[in-house]
Structure formats: C-alpha cells, structure tokens
Amino acid sequence: MKCELCKKEHSTEEDTMLLCDAKDDDGVTCDKLTGMGYHMKCLDPPLSAVPAGDWFCPKHECKFCGGAHSSSDCPSLTPEAATWV
C-alpha cells in the first residue's frame, strides 16, 4: 500500500500507515477504494501516535467540525460560509 501524500510504499514500523475509516454508500472504506493510506509522518501536522477510534483522511475530515465529510458538505456551515470552502 502506498501513502497518498508521498506516494511511497509502507516499509517499516517507522512508516506507520493510517487507513481512513470513511465509508461510501455501500460501506466500502476509503482505503479499499483508493488503495492508499497515509503515513503518520506525512500528515500536516504529523502525528506521533495512532489516534484512538475512527480516523478520517484529509479528504474526508471536515476542517470546520472534524466530522467525516468534506468541508464543503459540512451541515454546520451557512450557505454564505460554504462559498469560502
């Protein structure tokens, strides 16, 4: 499996790969659809420990509320604020 950000293969324990828990309408997870994961060190900011519970990749984690949807689809955004995304 390759990292979505650096495009390098997962190779060692130092290259800990996170897999996105977001699912499509059929229940298929993001990593199964893309074949990619994310090295913890490649994220911005990098992570030093595996997060507890579900983790969502930058494509699926809302920058506004942290939910499992894109920022432009955030239900907490007003229509005016959505145009800034």
N, C-alpha and C positions, 0 to 999 in steps of 0.2 A: 504494500500500500504506500502511496506517495503522499507527501504533505501538499495540501492545496496552495500554501504560500511559497515555500521554497522549491517545490517540485522534486525534492529528494526522497529516496526510499527510507523507510524506517529501518534502522540498522542496529541500534544498541539501546540499553536501558537509559542512556543519557538522552536519547532521542524519543522520549515518551510521547506517544501519539494519542491525541484525544479524538474521539469519534462523536459526531453530532447526534443528539437524541431527537431532533425534529423529525416528524413523520409526515408523509404525504397522505392523501385521502384514503389510500389503500393500506396504510400502516407501515409502509416501507421507509426505513430510516435514511437520512441524508447520505451517510457514508456508503450505503448499499447502492444508492442511485448514482453517486459521483465516483465511487471507488477511491475516494480521497479522505484523509484525516488531517489533523493539524498538530504539528509538533508544538509542545507547550512553550518551547523557547522561541518559536517563530511568531507567536501571538503578540499583539500590541495592546496592553503591556504583556510581556512574557509571564507565564505562570510558573511558580516554583513548586506547586503541589497540585495533585489531581483534585478537581473540585468535587465536593460531596453532592450526590444526587445527579439530576439531569444536567447536561451541559449542552449549550447551543452554540453553533459556529457563528462567526461574524455575519454570515448571510442570513441567519435565522434569528439572531438575538436582537431585539429592539433596543436601539440606543436610548430611547426615552423611558421605557418602563421595565426593560430586561425580560420581557415576555418572548415566547417562541413564535415570533412573526417578524417580518421585515419592518423597519422603522416607518416606511410609507403606509403600512397597513395597520398601524397602532390604533386601537379603538379609543385610546385616551386623547388622541390628537383632535384638535378642532380642524374644520376644513381649511381654515386660513393657514394654520401651522403646517398642515400636510404639504402645502405647496413649497415649503422650505426644504423638504427632505430630498 
